[in-house]
Amino acid sequence: MLWWLADDPTLADDIKDRLDHEPDVYVSAATTAGRLPMTHRDPFDRMLVAQAQCEDLTLVTWDENCRRYTVAILPA
């Protein structure tokens, strides 16, 4: 979300456009990720994966490690 707010070139243009026009965009503040396997060591990314799994959401990320989990991914 910070990339979108800052118009950071790291975030793909089609994702920026989607965030500009999609009324149902969810931003995770934090969630518990303690039950996830330690496939990814970054605790914040693990929280994002857990949130996406719990809410049946698609995670937008460029991080290849997140793809190891059972979660819908939209490459950034």
PDB file of N, CA, C and O in Angstrom:
ATOM      1  N   MET A   1       0.826  -1.176   0.000  1.00  0.00           N
ATOM      2  CA  MET A   1       0.000   0.000   0.000  1.00  0.00           C
ATOM      3  C   MET A   1       0.882   1.256   0.000  1.00  0.00           C
ATOM      4  O   MET A   1       0.547   2.264  -0.621  1.00  0.00           O
ATOM      5  N   LEU A   2       2.016   1.174   0.709  1.00  0.00           N
ATOM      6  CA  LEU A   2       2.924   2.322   0.739  1.00  0.00           C
ATOM      7  C   LEU A   2       3.484   2.628  -0.636  1.00  0.00           C
ATOM      8  O   LEU A   2       3.641   3.791  -1.006  1.00  0.00           O
ATOM      9  N   TRP A   3       3.789   1.568  -1.401  1.00  0.00           N
ATOM     10  CA  TRP A   3       4.269   1.773  -2.772  1.00  0.00           C
ATOM     11  C   TRP A   3       3.219   2.507  -3.604  1.00  0.00           C
ATOM     12  O   TRP A   3       3.550   3.393  -4.392  1.00  0.00           O
ATOM     13  N   TRP A   4       1.943   2.131  -3.423  1.00  0.00           N
ATOM     14  CA  TRP A   4       0.859   2.769  -4.164  1.00  0.00           C
ATOM     15  C   TRP A   4       0.734   4.242  -3.752  1.00  0.00           C
ATOM     16  O   TRP A   4       0.633   5.124  -4.604  1.00  0.00           O
ATOM     17  N   LEU A   5       0.743   4.496  -2.449  1.00  0.00           N
ATOM     18  CA  LEU A   5       0.601   5.863  -1.972  1.00  0.00           C
ATOM     19  C   LEU A   5       1.758   6.759  -2.429  1.00  0.00           C
ATOM     20  O   LEU A   5       1.569   7.947  -2.691  1.00  0.00           O
ATOM     21  N   ALA A   6       2.947   6.176  -2.518  1.00  0.00           N
ATOM     22  CA  ALA A   6       4.127   6.935  -2.923  1.00  0.00           C
ATOM     23  C   ALA A   6       4.335   6.926  -4.435  1.00  0.00           C
ATOM     24  O   ALA A   6       5.282   7.534  -4.933  1.00  0.00           O
ATOM     25  N   ASP A   7       3.459   6.240  -5.166  1.00  0.00           N
ATOM     26  CA  ASP A   7       3.605   6.068  -6.615  1.00  0.00           C
ATOM     27  C   ASP A   7       4.978   5.516  -6.957  1.00  0.00           C
ATOM     28  O   ASP A   7       5.616   5.942  -7.919  1.00  0.00           O
ATOM     29  N   ASP A   8       5.421   4.557  -6.146  1.00  0.00           N
ATOM     30  CA  ASP A   8       6.730   3.926  -6.297  1.00  0.00           C
ATOM     31  C   ASP A   8       6.757   3.089  -7.575  1.00  0.00           C
ATOM     32  O   ASP A   8       5.820   2.328  -7.816  1.00  0.00           O
ATOM     33  N   PRO A   9       7.798   3.203  -8.400  1.00  0.00           N
ATOM     34  CA  PRO A   9       7.886   2.412  -9.632  1.00  0.00           C
ATOM     35  C   PRO A   9       8.065   0.916  -9.379  1.00  0.00           C
ATOM     36  O   PRO A   9       7.964   0.122 -10.314  1.00  0.00           O
ATOM     37  N   THR A  10       8.328   0.521  -8.144  1.00  0.00           N
ATOM     38  CA  THR A  10       8.433  -0.905  -7.815  1.00  0.00           C
ATOM     39  C   THR A  10       7.108  -1.619  -8.057  1.00  0.00           C
ATOM     40  O   THR A  10       7.090  -2.787  -8.445  1.00  0.00           O
ATOM     41  N   LEU A  11       6.001  -0.919  -7.830  1.00  0.00           N
ATOM     42  CA  LEU A  11       4.675  -1.492  -7.995  1.00  0.00           C
ATOM     43  C   LEU A  11       4.258  -1.368  -9.453  1.00  0.00           C
ATOM     44  O   LEU A  11       4.317  -0.284 -10.034  1.00  0.00           O
ATOM     45  N   ALA A  12       3.836  -2.488 -10.042  1.00  0.00           N
ATOM     46  CA  ALA A  12       3.441  -2.517 -11.459  1.00  0.00           C
ATOM     47  C   ALA A  12       2.277  -1.565 -11.731  1.00  0.00           C
ATOM     48  O   ALA A  12       1.395  -1.384 -10.891  1.00  0.00           O
ATOM     49  N   ASP A  13       2.291  -0.969 -12.905  1.00  0.00           N
ATOM     50  CA  ASP A  13       1.261   0.002 -13.284  1.00  0.00           C
ATOM     51  C   ASP A  13      -0.140  -0.588 -13.237  1.00  0.00           C
ATOM     52  O   ASP A  13      -1.082   0.094 -12.832  1.00  0.00           O
ATOM     53  N   ASP A  14      -0.296  -1.864 -13.651  1.00  0.00           N
ATOM     54  CA  ASP A  14      -1.636  -2.458 -13.633  1.00  0.00           C
ATOM     55  C   ASP A  14      -2.137  -2.659 -12.197  1.00  0.00           C
ATOM     56  O   ASP A  14      -3.343  -2.616 -11.956  1.00  0.00           O
ATOM     57  N   ILE A  15      -1.240  -2.874 -11.261  1.00  0.00           N
ATOM     58  CA  ILE A  15      -1.637  -2.982  -9.854  1.00  0.00           C
ATOM     59  C   ILE A  15      -2.048  -1.603  -9.338  1.00  0.00           C
ATOM     60  O   ILE A  15      -3.061  -1.471  -8.650  1.00  0.00           O
ATOM     61  N   LYS A  16      -1.266  -0.581  -9.668  1.00  0.00           N
ATOM     62  CA  LYS A  16      -1.618   0.778  -9.270  1.00  0.00           C
ATOM     63  C   LYS A  16      -3.004   1.154  -9.796  1.00  0.00           C
ATOM     64  O   LYS A  16      -3.818   1.730  -9.074  1.00  0.00           O
ATOM     65  N   ASP A  17      -3.258   0.823 -11.058  1.00  0.00           N
ATOM     66  CA  ASP A  17      -4.554   1.118 -11.662  1.00  0.00           C
ATOM     67  C   ASP A  17      -5.676   0.383 -10.937  1.00  0.00           C
ATOM     68  O   ASP A  17      -6.741   0.948 -10.687  1.00  0.00           O
ATOM     69  N   ARG A  18      -5.429  -0.858 -10.610  1.00  0.00           N
ATOM     70  CA  ARG A  18      -6.435  -1.653  -9.893  1.00  0.00           C
ATOM     71  C   ARG A  18      -6.739  -1.034  -8.524  1.00  0.00           C
ATOM     72  O   ARG A  18      -7.898  -0.939  -8.119  1.00  0.00           O
ATOM     73  N   LEU A  19      -5.690  -0.618  -7.823  1.00  0.00           N
ATOM     74  CA  LEU A  19      -5.889   0.015  -6.515  1.00  0.00           C
ATOM     75  C   LEU A  19      -6.628   1.345  -6.643  1.00  0.00           C
ATOM     76  O   LEU A  19      -7.397   1.721  -5.758  1.00  0.00           O
ATOM     77  N   ASP A  20      -6.394   2.046  -7.735  1.00  0.00           N
ATOM     78  CA  ASP A  20      -7.087   3.314  -7.977  1.00  0.00           C
ATOM     79  C   ASP A  20      -8.583   3.130  -8.197  1.00  0.00           C
ATOM     80  O   ASP A  20      -9.375   4.011  -7.860  1.00  0.00           O
ATOM     81  N   HIS A  21      -8.977   1.977  -8.767  1.00  0.00           N
ATOM     82  CA  HIS A  21     -10.362   1.806  -9.201  1.00  0.00           C
ATOM     83  C   HIS A  21     -11.136   0.689  -8.510  1.00  0.00           C
ATOM     84  O   HIS A  21     -12.354   0.616  -8.669  1.00  0.00           O
ATOM     85  N   GLU A  22     -10.494  -0.162  -7.768  1.00  0.00           N
ATOM     86  CA  GLU A  22     -11.169  -1.287  -7.118  1.00  0.00           C
ATOM     87  C   GLU A  22     -11.722  -0.845  -5.761  1.00  0.00           C
ATOM     88  O   GLU A  22     -10.958  -0.422  -4.894  1.00  0.00           O
ATOM     89  N   PRO A  23     -13.037  -0.938  -5.572  1.00  0.00           N
ATOM     90  CA  PRO A  23     -13.603  -0.486  -4.295  1.00  0.00           C
ATOM     91  C   PRO A  23     -13.340  -1.441  -3.127  1.00  0.00           C
ATOM     92  O   PRO A  23     -13.423  -1.030  -1.970  1.00  0.00           O
ATOM     93  N   ASP A  24     -13.024  -2.703  -3.411  1.00  0.00           N
ATOM     94  CA  ASP A  24     -12.846  -3.701  -2.352  1.00  0.00           C
ATOM     95  C   ASP A  24     -11.382  -4.092  -2.204  1.00  0.00           C
ATOM     96  O   ASP A  24     -11.020  -5.245  -2.440  1.00  0.00           O
ATOM     97  N   VAL A  25     -10.550  -3.155  -1.821  1.00  0.00           N
ATOM     98  CA  VAL A  25      -9.141  -3.420  -1.563  1.00  0.00           C
ATOM     99  C   VAL A  25      -8.960  -3.480  -0.059  1.00  0.00           C
ATOM    100  O   VAL A  25      -9.413  -2.587   0.658  1.00  0.00           O
ATOM    101  N   TYR A  26      -8.295  -4.533   0.433  1.00  0.00           N
ATOM    102  CA  TYR A  26      -8.081  -4.717   1.864  1.00  0.00           C
ATOM    103  C   TYR A  26      -6.609  -4.513   2.190  1.00  0.00           C
ATOM    104  O   TYR A  26      -5.736  -4.997   1.470  1.00  0.00           O
ATOM    105  N   VAL A  27      -6.343  -3.819   3.242  1.00  0.00           N
ATOM    106  CA  VAL A  27      -4.978  -3.594   3.703  1.00  0.00           C
ATOM    107  C   VAL A  27      -4.850  -4.194   5.090  1.00  0.00           C
ATOM    108  O   VAL A  27      -5.617  -3.872   5.997  1.00  0.00           O
ATOM    109  N   SER A  28      -3.876  -5.065   5.238  1.00  0.00           N
ATOM    110  CA  SER A  28      -3.684  -5.733   6.513  1.00  0.00           C
ATOM    111  C   SER A  28      -2.859  -4.875   7.461  1.00  0.00           C
ATOM    112  O   SER A  28      -1.760  -4.433   7.123  1.00  0.00           O
ATOM    113  N   ALA A  29      -3.398  -4.647   8.640  1.00  0.00           N
ATOM    114  CA  ALA A  29      -2.621  -3.964   9.678  1.00  0.00           C
ATOM    115  C   ALA A  29      -1.676  -4.958  10.334  1.00  0.00           C
ATOM    116  O   ALA A  29      -0.504  -4.653  10.555  1.00  0.00           O
ATOM    117  N   ALA A  30      -2.173  -6.128  10.640  1.00  0.00           N
ATOM    118  CA  ALA A  30      -1.374  -7.233  11.213  1.00  0.00           C
ATOM    119  C   ALA A  30      -2.315  -8.383  11.530  1.00  0.00           C
ATOM    120  O   ALA A  30      -3.520  -8.188  11.691  1.00  0.00           O
ATOM    121  N   THR A  31      -1.770  -9.550  11.615  1.00  0.00           N
ATOM    122  CA  THR A  31      -2.549 -10.716  11.989  1.00  0.00           C
ATOM    123  C   THR A  31      -1.601 -11.762  12.594  1.00  0.00           C
ATOM    124  O   THR A  31      -0.382 -11.647  12.466  1.00  0.00           O
ATOM    125  N   THR A  32      -2.148 -12.746  13.231  1.00  0.00           N
ATOM    126  CA  THR A  32      -1.307 -13.805  13.805  1.00  0.00           C
ATOM    127  C   THR A  32      -0.907 -14.798  12.729  1.00  0.00           C
ATOM    128  O   THR A  32      -1.759 -15.280  11.983  1.00  0.00           O
ATOM    129  N   ALA A  33       0.385 -15.109  12.642  1.00  0.00           N
ATOM    130  CA  ALA A  33       0.906 -16.015  11.620  1.00  0.00           C
ATOM    131  C   ALA A  33       1.666 -17.172  12.256  1.00  0.00           C
ATOM    132  O   ALA A  33       2.448 -17.839  11.578  1.00  0.00           O
ATOM    133  N   GLY A  34       1.452 -17.420  13.533  1.00  0.00           N
ATOM    134  CA  GLY A  34       2.204 -18.428  14.265  1.00  0.00           C
ATOM    135  C   GLY A  34       2.022 -19.847  13.782  1.00  0.00           C
ATOM    136  O   GLY A  34       2.893 -20.687  14.011  1.00  0.00           O
ATOM    137  N   ARG A  35       0.913 -20.143  13.117  1.00  0.00           N
ATOM    138  CA  ARG A  35       0.675 -21.517  12.662  1.00  0.00           C
ATOM    139  C   ARG A  35       1.259 -21.811  11.291  1.00  0.00           C
ATOM    140  O   ARG A  35       1.230 -22.958  10.845  1.00  0.00           O
ATOM    141  N   LEU A  36       1.784 -20.810  10.618  1.00  0.00           N
ATOM    142  CA  LEU A  36       2.379 -21.047   9.299  1.00  0.00           C
ATOM    143  C   LEU A  36       3.718 -21.753   9.444  1.00  0.00           C
ATOM    144  O   LEU A  36       4.463 -21.482  10.386  1.00  0.00           O
ATOM    145  N   PRO A  37       4.033 -22.656   8.522  1.00  0.00           N
ATOM    146  CA  PRO A  37       5.363 -23.260   8.541  1.00  0.00           C
ATOM    147  C   PRO A  37       6.414 -22.185   8.274  1.00  0.00           C
ATOM    148  O   PRO A  37       6.118 -21.182   7.625  1.00  0.00           O
ATOM    149  N   MET A  38       7.614 -22.379   8.758  1.00  0.00           N
ATOM    150  CA  MET A  38       8.691 -21.396   8.628  1.00  0.00           C
ATOM    151  C   MET A  38       9.309 -21.391   7.230  1.00  0.00           C
ATOM    152  O   MET A  38      10.530 -21.324   7.081  1.00  0.00           O
ATOM    153  N   THR A  39       8.463 -21.461   6.222  1.00  0.00           N
ATOM    154  CA  THR A  39       8.930 -21.409   4.842  1.00  0.00           C
ATOM    155  C   THR A  39       9.597 -20.066   4.558  1.00  0.00           C
ATOM    156  O   THR A  39      10.577 -19.990   3.818  1.00  0.00           O
ATOM    157  N   HIS A  40       9.061 -19.031   5.144  1.00  0.00           N
ATOM    158  CA  HIS A  40       9.567 -17.677   4.957  1.00  0.00           C
ATOM    159  C   HIS A  40       9.928 -17.126   6.333  1.00  0.00           C
ATOM    160  O   HIS A  40       9.130 -17.229   7.264  1.00  0.00           O
ATOM    161  N   ARG A  41      11.093 -16.555   6.472  1.00  0.00           N
ATOM    162  CA  ARG A  41      11.573 -16.104   7.782  1.00  0.00           C
ATOM    163  C   ARG A  41      11.153 -14.668   8.121  1.00  0.00           C
ATOM    164  O   ARG A  41      11.290 -14.246   9.269  1.00  0.00           O
ATOM    165  N   ASP A  42      10.652 -13.925   7.156  1.00  0.00           N
ATOM    166  CA  ASP A  42      10.261 -12.533   7.417  1.00  0.00           C
ATOM    167  C   ASP A  42       8.912 -12.512   8.132  1.00  0.00           C
ATOM    168  O   ASP A  42       7.910 -12.915   7.543  1.00  0.00           O
ATOM    169  N   PRO A  43       8.856 -12.057   9.375  1.00  0.00           N
ATOM    170  CA  PRO A  43       7.608 -12.130  10.139  1.00  0.00           C
ATOM    171  C   PRO A  43       6.481 -11.285   9.549  1.00  0.00           C
ATOM    172  O   PRO A  43       5.316 -11.675   9.627  1.00  0.00           O
ATOM    173  N   PHE A  44       6.805 -10.149   8.970  1.00  0.00           N
ATOM    174  CA  PHE A  44       5.743  -9.323   8.402  1.00  0.00           C
ATOM    175  C   PHE A  44       5.150  -9.988   7.163  1.00  0.00           C
ATOM    176  O   PHE A  44       3.931  -9.983   6.990  1.00  0.00           O
ATOM    177  N   ASP A  45       5.982 -10.556   6.302  1.00  0.00           N
ATOM    178  CA  ASP A  45       5.465 -11.271   5.133  1.00  0.00           C
ATOM    179  C   ASP A  45       4.621 -12.465   5.553  1.00  0.00           C
ATOM    180  O   ASP A  45       3.614 -12.773   4.916  1.00  0.00           O
ATOM    181  N   ARG A  46       5.027 -13.132   6.614  1.00  0.00           N
ATOM    182  CA  ARG A  46       4.237 -14.261   7.124  1.00  0.00           C
ATOM    183  C   ARG A  46       2.869 -13.774   7.600  1.00  0.00           C
ATOM    184  O   ARG A  46       1.866 -14.463   7.410  1.00  0.00           O
ATOM    185  N   MET A  47       2.820 -12.592   8.215  1.00  0.00           N
ATOM    186  CA  MET A  47       1.534 -12.042   8.647  1.00  0.00           C
ATOM    187  C   MET A  47       0.653 -11.724   7.445  1.00  0.00           C
ATOM    188  O   MET A  47      -0.553 -11.969   7.479  1.00  0.00           O
ATOM    189  N   LEU A  48       1.242 -11.185   6.390  1.00  0.00           N
ATOM    190  CA  LEU A  48       0.467 -10.884   5.187  1.00  0.00           C
ATOM    191  C   LEU A  48      -0.093 -12.158   4.561  1.00  0.00           C
ATOM    192  O   LEU A  48      -1.249 -12.187   4.141  1.00  0.00           O
ATOM    193  N   VAL A  49       0.714 -13.203   4.497  1.00  0.00           N
ATOM    194  CA  VAL A  49       0.253 -14.488   3.957  1.00  0.00           C
ATOM    195  C   VAL A  49      -0.896 -15.025   4.801  1.00  0.00           C
ATOM    196  O   VAL A  49      -1.915 -15.462   4.265  1.00  0.00           O
ATOM    197  N   ALA A  50      -0.734 -14.992   6.109  1.00  0.00           N
ATOM    198  CA  ALA A  50      -1.780 -15.499   7.001  1.00  0.00           C
ATOM    199  C   ALA A  50      -3.079 -14.718   6.827  1.00  0.00           C
ATOM    200  O   ALA A  50      -4.160 -15.306   6.792  1.00  0.00           O
ATOM    201  N   GLN A  51      -2.977 -13.406   6.720  1.00  0.00           N
ATOM    202  CA  GLN A  51      -4.167 -12.567   6.520  1.00  0.00           C
ATOM    203  C   GLN A  51      -4.860 -12.929   5.205  1.00  0.00           C
ATOM    204  O   GLN A  51      -6.081 -13.078   5.161  1.00  0.00           O
ATOM    205  N   ALA A  52      -4.080 -13.069   4.143  1.00  0.00           N
ATOM    206  CA  ALA A  52      -4.657 -13.423   2.845  1.00  0.00           C
ATOM    207  C   ALA A  52      -5.333 -14.787   2.900  1.00  0.00           C
ATOM    208  O   ALA A  52      -6.402 -14.974   2.319  1.00  0.00           O
ATOM    209  N   GLN A  53      -4.724 -15.731   3.587  1.00  0.00           N
ATOM    210  CA  GLN A  53      -5.336 -17.057   3.719  1.00  0.00           C
ATOM    211  C   GLN A  53      -6.634 -16.986   4.508  1.00  0.00           C
ATOM    212  O   GLN A  53      -7.639 -17.565   4.096  1.00  0.00           O
ATOM    213  N   CYS A  54      -6.626 -16.288   5.634  1.00  0.00           N
ATOM    214  CA  CYS A  54      -7.803 -16.213   6.502  1.00  0.00           C
ATOM    215  C   CYS A  54      -8.976 -15.514   5.835  1.00  0.00           C
ATOM    216  O   CYS A  54     -10.126 -15.906   6.029  1.00  0.00           O
ATOM    217  N   GLU A  55      -8.695 -14.496   5.062  1.00  0.00           N
ATOM    218  CA  GLU A  55      -9.745 -13.690   4.451  1.00  0.00           C
ATOM    219  C   GLU A  55     -10.019 -14.089   3.003  1.00  0.00           C
ATOM    220  O   GLU A  55     -10.848 -13.468   2.338  1.00  0.00           O
ATOM    221  N   ASP A  56      -9.324 -15.128   2.506  1.00  0.00           N
ATOM    222  CA  ASP A  56      -9.459 -15.573   1.116  1.00  0.00           C
ATOM    223  C   ASP A  56      -9.197 -14.417   0.152  1.00  0.00           C
ATOM    224  O   ASP A  56      -9.983 -14.143  -0.754  1.00  0.00           O
ATOM    225  N   LEU A  57      -8.057 -13.746   0.382  1.00  0.00           N
ATOM    226  CA  LEU A  57      -7.660 -12.599  -0.424  1.00  0.00           C
ATOM    227  C   LEU A  57      -6.464 -12.956  -1.301  1.00  0.00           C
ATOM    228  O   LEU A  57      -5.800 -13.969  -1.080  1.00  0.00           O
ATOM    229  N   THR A  58      -6.201 -12.127  -2.281  1.00  0.00           N
ATOM    230  CA  THR A  58      -5.031 -12.264  -3.138  1.00  0.00           C
ATOM    231  C   THR A  58      -3.944 -11.347  -2.616  1.00  0.00           C
ATOM    232  O   THR A  58      -4.187 -10.169  -2.353  1.00  0.00           O
ATOM    233  N   LEU A  59      -2.750 -11.887  -2.466  1.00  0.00           N
ATOM    234  CA  LEU A  59      -1.599 -11.135  -1.970  1.00  0.00           C
ATOM    235  C   LEU A  59      -0.809 -10.603  -3.157  1.00  0.00           C
ATOM    236  O   LEU A  59      -0.407 -11.378  -4.025  1.00  0.00           O
ATOM    237  N   VAL A  60      -0.581  -9.291  -3.209  1.00  0.00           N
ATOM    238  CA  VAL A  60       0.248  -8.678  -4.240  1.00  0.00           C
ATOM    239  C   VAL A  60       1.651  -8.575  -3.683  1.00  0.00           C
ATOM    240  O   VAL A  60       1.879  -7.881  -2.693  1.00  0.00           O
ATOM    241  N   THR A  61       2.595  -9.263  -4.313  1.00  0.00           N
ATOM    242  CA  THR A  61       3.976  -9.264  -3.823  1.00  0.00           C
ATOM    243  C   THR A  61       4.929  -9.659  -4.935  1.00  0.00           C
ATOM    244  O   THR A  61       4.554 -10.351  -5.881  1.00  0.00           O
ATOM    245  N   TRP A  62       6.151  -9.215  -4.806  1.00  0.00           N
ATOM    246  CA  TRP A  62       7.209  -9.650  -5.702  1.00  0.00           C
ATOM    247  C   TRP A  62       8.061 -10.733  -5.034  1.00  0.00           C
ATOM    248  O   TRP A  62       8.935 -11.319  -5.674  1.00  0.00           O
ATOM    249  N   ASP A  63       7.811 -10.993  -3.769  1.00  0.00           N
ATOM    250  CA  ASP A  63       8.621 -11.920  -2.979  1.00  0.00           C
ATOM    251  C   ASP A  63       8.339 -13.378  -3.371  1.00  0.00           C
ATOM    252  O   ASP A  63       7.237 -13.886  -3.159  1.00  0.00           O
ATOM    253  N   GLU A  64       9.326 -14.023  -3.932  1.00  0.00           N
ATOM    254  CA  GLU A  64       9.195 -15.422  -4.371  1.00  0.00           C
ATOM    255  C   GLU A  64       8.914 -16.368  -3.204  1.00  0.00           C
ATOM    256  O   GLU A  64       8.266 -17.397  -3.397  1.00  0.00           O
ATOM    257  N   ASN A  65       9.384 -16.044  -2.004  1.00  0.00           N
ATOM    258  CA  ASN A  65       9.177 -16.915  -0.850  1.00  0.00           C
ATOM    259  C   ASN A  65       7.704 -17.045  -0.492  1.00  0.00           C
ATOM    260  O   ASN A  65       7.278 -18.094  -0.009  1.00  0.00           O
ATOM    261  N   CYS A  66       6.933 -16.010  -0.720  1.00  0.00           N
ATOM    262  CA  CYS A  66       5.498 -16.062  -0.408  1.00  0.00           C
ATOM    263  C   CYS A  66       4.762 -17.049  -1.299  1.00  0.00           C
ATOM    264  O   CYS A  66       3.718 -17.576  -0.914  1.00  0.00           O
ATOM    265  N   ARG A  67       5.291 -17.299  -2.474  1.00  0.00           N
ATOM    266  CA  ARG A  67       4.670 -18.246  -3.413  1.00  0.00           C
ATOM    267  C   ARG A  67       4.731 -19.692  -2.905  1.00  0.00           C
ATOM    268  O   ARG A  67       4.026 -20.559  -3.421  1.00  0.00           O
ATOM    269  N   ARG A  68       5.546 -19.947  -1.924  1.00  0.00           N
ATOM    270  CA  ARG A  68       5.665 -21.302  -1.376  1.00  0.00           C
ATOM    271  C   ARG A  68       4.459 -21.691  -0.521  1.00  0.00           C
ATOM    272  O   ARG A  68       4.246 -22.871  -0.242  1.00  0.00           O
ATOM    273  N   TYR A  69       3.682 -20.709  -0.111  1.00  0.00           N
ATOM    274  CA  TYR A  69       2.484 -20.958   0.704  1.00  0.00           C
ATOM    275  C   TYR A  69       1.267 -21.152  -0.193  1.00  0.00           C
ATOM    276  O   TYR A  69       1.271 -20.762  -1.360  1.00  0.00           O
ATOM    277  N   THR A  70       0.247 -21.748   0.359  1.00  0.00           N
ATOM    278  CA  THR A  70      -1.007 -21.906  -0.355  1.00  0.00           C
ATOM    279  C   THR A  70      -1.792 -20.611  -0.187  1.00  0.00           C
ATOM    280  O   THR A  70      -2.581 -20.454   0.745  1.00  0.00           O
ATOM    281  N   VAL A  71      -1.554 -19.696  -1.108  1.00  0.00           N
ATOM    282  CA  VAL A  71      -2.197 -18.388  -1.088  1.00  0.00           C
ATOM    283  C   VAL A  71      -2.220 -17.851  -2.515  1.00  0.00           C
ATOM    284  O   VAL A  71      -1.268 -18.045  -3.270  1.00  0.00           O
ATOM    285  N   ALA A  72      -3.303 -17.179  -2.880  1.00  0.00           N
ATOM    286  CA  ALA A  72      -3.391 -16.569  -4.211  1.00  0.00           C
ATOM    287  C   ALA A  72      -2.413 -15.407  -4.267  1.00  0.00           C
ATOM    288  O   ALA A  72      -2.379 -14.568  -3.367  1.00  0.00           O
ATOM    289  N   ILE A  73      -1.610 -15.363  -5.339  1.00  0.00           N
ATOM    290  CA  ILE A  73      -0.583 -14.339  -5.502  1.00  0.00           C
ATOM    291  C   ILE A  73      -0.822 -13.595  -6.817  1.00  0.00           C
ATOM    292  O   ILE A  73      -1.111 -14.198  -7.851  1.00  0.00           O
ATOM    293  N   LEU A  74      -0.696 -12.291  -6.749  1.00  0.00           N
ATOM    294  CA  LEU A  74      -0.690 -11.439  -7.933  1.00  0.00           C
ATOM    295  C   LEU A  74       0.686 -10.783  -7.951  1.00  0.00           C
ATOM    296  O   LEU A  74       0.980  -9.945  -7.099  1.00  0.00           O
ATOM    297  N   PRO A  75       1.537 -11.157  -8.917  1.00  0.00           N
ATOM    298  CA  PRO A  75       2.905 -10.614  -8.922  1.00  0.00           C
ATOM    299  C   PRO A  75       2.913  -9.095  -9.057  1.00  0.00           C
ATOM    300  O   PRO A  75       2.206  -8.534  -9.894  1.00  0.00           O
ATOM    301  N   ALA A  76       3.709  -8.443  -8.235  1.00  0.00           N
ATOM    302  CA  ALA A  76       3.825  -6.972  -8.265  1.00  0.00           C
ATOM    303  C   ALA A  76       4.733  -6.556  -9.395  1.00  0.00           C
ATOM    304  O   ALA A  76       4.964  -5.363  -9.595  1.00  0.00           O
TER     305      ALA A  76
END
